[in-house]
């Protein structure tokens, strides 16, 4: 016999089934749609990036090269007299003046030769003076017709010969004194001296390099420019306008040293397409040392200022051999845009082709951008300074 409780469970079963089916229909109607719409809603704003407006300014274009510093004057010090070194009279690396004695060579043999030559010169001059007196006496006797003309001619010839011998002896004396002076090895220029390559007591001759001296008042910066630079600089040089060149050392920011272009080679190297150039810089504080690496900035014609389109260097990416930027379009999507670049000016890169002033480009967060995909761009000023760039990166991450 069935209990009432059993009937109640049987009676509720269709109702429960109906409710379950209704709940399943409701879930099947809203669950998948909700899951499908959630990603679209999240992607509507796009990934956060930092963008800046492309600027246009009046600029005088510059170009940058790598160069080396060279001494204006460099002299290898050699001995002009053979002998033993008796003294070294300088400190390695010190500043010396033109005419300062750097080395001394044993002077005794040269002093003896100078004394001998002086004695020979005195003797020859005495003989010539005596011949001159005898000629005068002979001329007096000839006037009184006491001697023949022949004797006067002979005395005149003898005087000329003795006078020539006296001049030869004097020349030998001057050579001996010059060799004696060469025993003191002096600096031919003012500058900084290197170390002594040969120490005291060694026998030296003209083939040995004793040390070297480089000038320090002015210095050269040599670099290789390209064909475009050569054509631009040649045009400015023909006008007689000085071409300003700036340099910066590896431990310096920017280009703190200013000089002038001093030399442009007379031809381009056909193999490399480059031309040798050299600028002169004042070196009053001795900061610039020959051999140092230098970053060289070459300016153009100051009267040829032009309007240039400028962007931050960090906004530029590389696609194989092509440079490109991402332009923020009006619908907040990213457009892939190839660009042709020029030189750096005041921390910003000149763009020849690809973008226009007023357009917005992505400057930070480039790794999150895909061509044609939506992005959420925060606009910041176009800056080329590294500190400003770092601040912009932190802002975009936040």
Secondary structure as GFF3:
##gff-version 3
##sequence-region A 1 398
A	DSSP	alpha_helix	4	43	.	.	.	ID=ss1
A	DSSP	beta_strand	47	53	.	.	.	ID=ss2
A	DSSP	beta_strand	55	59	.	.	.	ID=ss3
A	DSSP	beta_strand	62	71	.	.	.	ID=ss4
A	DSSP	beta_strand	74	78	.	.	.	ID=ss5
A	DSSP	beta_strand	83	88	.	.	.	ID=ss6
A	DSSP	beta_strand	95	96	.	.	.	ID=ss7
A	DSSP	beta_strand	101	105	.	.	.	ID=ss8
A	DSSP	alpha_helix	108	143	.	.	.	ID=ss9
A	DSSP	alpha_helix	149	181	.	.	.	ID=ss10
A	DSSP	beta_strand	184	186	.	.	.	ID=ss11
A	DSSP	beta_strand	191	193	.	.	.	ID=ss12
A	DSSP	beta_strand	203	204	.	.	.	ID=ss13
A	DSSP	beta_strand	209	214	.	.	.	ID=ss14
A	DSSP	beta_strand	218	226	.	.	.	ID=ss15
A	DSSP	alpha_helix	227	238	.	.	.	ID=ss16
A	DSSP	beta_strand	244	249	.	.	.	ID=ss17
A	DSSP	beta_strand	257	264	.	.	.	ID=ss18
A	DSSP	beta_strand	274	282	.	.	.	ID=ss19
A	DSSP	beta_strand	293	299	.	.	.	ID=ss20
A	DSSP	beta_strand	306	312	.	.	.	ID=ss21
A	DSSP	three_ten_helix	313	315	.	.	.	ID=ss22
A	DSSP	beta_strand	317	319	.	.	.	ID=ss23
A	DSSP	beta_strand	322	328	.	.	.	ID=ss24
A	DSSP	beta_strand	334	338	.	.	.	ID=ss25
A	DSSP	beta_strand	340	345	.	.	.	ID=ss26
A	DSSP	beta_strand	348	353	.	.	.	ID=ss27
A	DSSP	beta_strand	360	364	.	.	.	ID=ss28
A	DSSP	three_ten_helix	366	368	.	.	.	ID=ss29
A	DSSP	beta_strand	375	380	.	.	.	ID=ss30
A	DSSP	alpha_helix	386	397	.	.	.	ID=ss31
###
